[in-house]
């Protein structure tokens, strides 16, 4: 499970929106598995399944960096988050989200015999 920290207070249900080009692969973050890899010329679109649902990540490179079945970690910058009131579907201007510290997963270390 993942939780978000907001830079403002709000009561009620929220919806987090992040554009596919604002998501990126990293060494820690939201853990998921690559379901689809779609090279699109100068970009590659990935579909990653995680505990939050399916995420689309658009990378501006023509090199495929991950394959179907790979375990990956996805993150986003605070500035790229869009927060909406789930009831009214209106964007909450100025409200930004970041992954809470406890929610960020680090990859597990595995010991391999030499």
Buried (B, 14 or more C-beta within 10 A) or exposed (E): EBEBEBEEEEEEEBEBEBEBBBBBBEEEBBBBBBEEBEEEEEBBBBBBEBEEEEBBBBBEEEEEEBEEEBEBBBBBEEEBBBBBBEEEEEEBEEBBBBBEEEBBBEEEEEEEEE
